[in-house]
Each structure stands twice: as C-alpha cells, then as structure tokens.
C-alpha cells in the first residue's frame, strides 16, 4: 500500500487522485447536506387560531393558539352528531324513528333544513339536514329527541366533552347559536372530529355527502373542500359574526389522514383556502410510518420459575410515528426489557418498553406487555431456576 502511494506521488497521479477524491467527497457532503435540510416552514395564516393534526398518531404538525377557547359556531354540531351516532350504535334510537318537530325547533333561525312544526321527520333525515345543510332546526329536533329536552341534551354534551378530555370546551346549546360561555378550542375540535371518524367510520359518510334535498329544497354542503379535492372526505363549517368563518375538515391520501381546523377567518373563501393550505403542507412534507402492530411478537425473553422458559412480548396498541418525509430510514427502534423476568406473569403485564428515536430525539415510546400467561412452574422448576438466578 505504501509503495502504491509512493508510485502515485512519483507518477504525478497523486494530484489527480486527490482531486477526484475531493470531488467525490464534496458530492457526498452536498447530498448529506441536502438530506438534512429542515422541513419547510408552515404556511402563514390569518385565522385567529388553527391546528393541523396527524390523525393516526394525534401529533400536532402546526398550530396557533390551538388551546384558546373561542366561539365555534356551527362546528358545535360535531358534538351533536357524535351523541346521535352513539345513540344509534347503542340502539337507543334508530334511523327510521319518527321525530315530532317542536315549535322551538321549527322557529330556529340561521341555517335550516325547513322542517315544519307538528310534523314528523325521521332521524336519518334530521342527520342529513344537520350535517349537510347545517340546519339549526334539525340539530334542535335531534337534541330534543335524544335528550328528552334540549337542556338535558346539552348536559350530555358537556359530560361527553369532559369524558373525551376536551378541556377548553363548554356548550350552551346543540347548534352553536351565539351564547355566553359557549366555547371550544381548535385542538378540542380536532380531537372531537378525530374521535368521530375513528369510532363511527360508517356514519361518518354523511359528512362526505355533497347535497341533500328535503321538502323540495336542495342545499349543498357548505364544506367546499369536498368539491375541490377528492381526498377530502368531510368536516363541518361554522359562521357567526362573533366567531368569524370557521372550518373543521379531514382528508386522507397516500395512506395518511390529517385533520385541520381553522377558526376566525374573515370569509368563506379564506377558511377554505387556509384549511386546504394546512392539509397540503402536511401531506407534502410529512408521512405516517407504521412501526409495529399490536399483538406482534417483538421478542420471547427468558422467564425464570415459569411453566415455560420464554414468554412472547409485544404492544397493546399499534405504534405509528409522524416524521418528515424522506427521514423514515433514519428511525431507530429500541426494545428494552426488564431484567430477570420471573413468573408468575399474566397476559398484559408490563415487561419493558419500545422506544422510537429520530436522531437524538425520542419521538414515541410505548409499554411492552406479555402476550400470554406464564404461571409458576412446579417445585423442581422453581428450585432449578432459583439456582440459575443465583449463579448468574
């Protein structure tokens, strides 16, 4: 090797080799620098508050004042729909139930589906009137039917908000009609829409419906992004003078779902454009990576004093992470198990953790649990394993 280098120097090829190496190094460094460029900044929006969430992981991609409680206007109807969906799933109500329209529901102002007092309307018709046409009359009729009266239904709304962890939410009515203390934050709205999609995927289809005709009156869904992008599959608009123009929406493409909420814009066009900008930013620059599935055997560690010498371990829930695009190959997954695992072990017992890192940052961590029972072994087995524990 030394002789070869000397020959290169004497022959004048050293300089050429050095320059070639330098050029190659520069190319490699340039590629590394390009790969390490930070994710482009998020769009600058004029909305008073907003948030963009990754649906699968719940991770926030971008936000502004997302925890600030503000009037949500008709986005309130997401909670009214959520409770209606729960009542349908539990069997408390049915789609073909006939609902007698009260005078209060008939007299509701603002957006309406134009139901008439003293007549009956089915639950399914009211759902479409509330979701697609944003009918305050439909929302009120549903609330009275499910809760017995409106005040009882509002109590259910607030109890459900507390159960779902919506910390900056308080309802005064099922419609979003302006009322003192009727507030939601952008983050709470995004959480509620995510739960609605996750828990009621079949009924969520009503949010994708582009129009609905009732009583000879055809109205189009106010969620205009449904008409712009085939990957947007629903959400809820809202508008009052106090709240401004608001939108909660969701879309899925390339195996990834995002939820965007913008509150307090100054026009219908602005709320649509800004929500769309958030979604496009998320899809363009991030990806959801599935790390491990629930119940997948990650390892079968040694267990002392058990009926069997090994116990399979895994995760209770699927584990996914959100990462900037083109960085998934840099993820590191580390399994750490508790030392000297000893029976009895019950299925579901925590036995360690699984950590996902990107560079020096831990971006996700989940408990690792036993996937099977491993009761104590017989006397001989316990004595033998006690000796090995002492010896080791």
Steps between C-alpha positions, in 0.01 A plus 500: 500500500784741592681410176184565301461845657865580429450396137198730473699790638797437269279454196308823554177302537477591869365841414237356269396240756482759773286730285269214405461404866436863590230528233339174616510616863345833402219319318434274797504797739263693274256207495521467879441871547202487266349205685545680830320817393227594750135454411366813324309739722124471535271738310435836665126518563277787607258281701476592868585144599566177316648154531609219269504150651621166374196278554686174562747623761311804630818701457475873435670606177433873525282723716425851614313566826353151466406484870320835500123462560295696246141490367481199262171588326349202314810285549313428825289259295795257497415422862128478425582253222738307727228449761248406232745242362553357849124473551465322165782257575358418844151444361344784700373647175466373142536665161130449418371638831238770441576825684221748569623851419450746785413864452838596646685293241283641221565859612879468506676767296817483293571198281195275468379183330142640513320244713147591612354510850259220582628272223725197534846458349722193519826499691689436175339801335591716797860377496537597135327830561737578786826374345457588133272805527626610845138535610456653845142374490623144435761517778240624748249230404767229539609638837143504631439147380823348635514693826128532573547876494771737385645580843542131582675443167735793565589342833589182308713707262702648785536165678625345175745786446645430844519127429685563175748734668381816322637735763418830330142416403165602643162481328184703554299356210518227232526738203779748566256791517682790674482468878725625778743228611442281193861430405737246342869505415645401164678207665180376665317519167775303325491240777121469477504463122773236528299304756188523285685361197669225703199383697228540235664443159179375336289796615776745414389453137234767552773760527611409145151557360513794259130591496168413657145573391219526754150633447591578139790724603847391388794634697871438446752410767668814627830310523634625167821295514285195422451648153866596453685182601390140473721410799307731735221295656313731731484742786289784634482870434389775734433872481369771727603863526684428824663174391590605146524234232612162637570155358592158636590255225684177430658329204692183423751418230807280455412302812492808723207691656518857627254716694505879457309765694501873424301744712423869460579570136337795324323323213374168368777499241766570764398209722501263205834620365671496839374154599606369159844660542545323833401162357725540196791599722458192716465257211790654310758505777409221747413132504352258750720195554359178647764369742347189658153345520312420818546136600807450280768295678799728546707254703465187715723572801618251761259468793609332821286271717219479242323211334689594186846652466388778268211745472416691178476876544347774285287817498142554613435750219637564154799733507541759226707817484493819299827599334614747236502344157812313392611450861326171577820306429666685788256369760652285774284254695630383838346225711588509871376218724499482877788289637449151645136446408342263751168313494217525566435731205148584385406598149516879480764545772749774414843347438690784335472774238546564130660834409506665157769763439585736219854619545542599865127549556262240641180550299292212640512251784253226591484233767581143401272237657474125529295352219429177690465378858797323651402362845747365752658169414528199729724475805793349311480767232493779757795356694704448184436854376578642846842336473559651154393845624748470787774370271457776243 
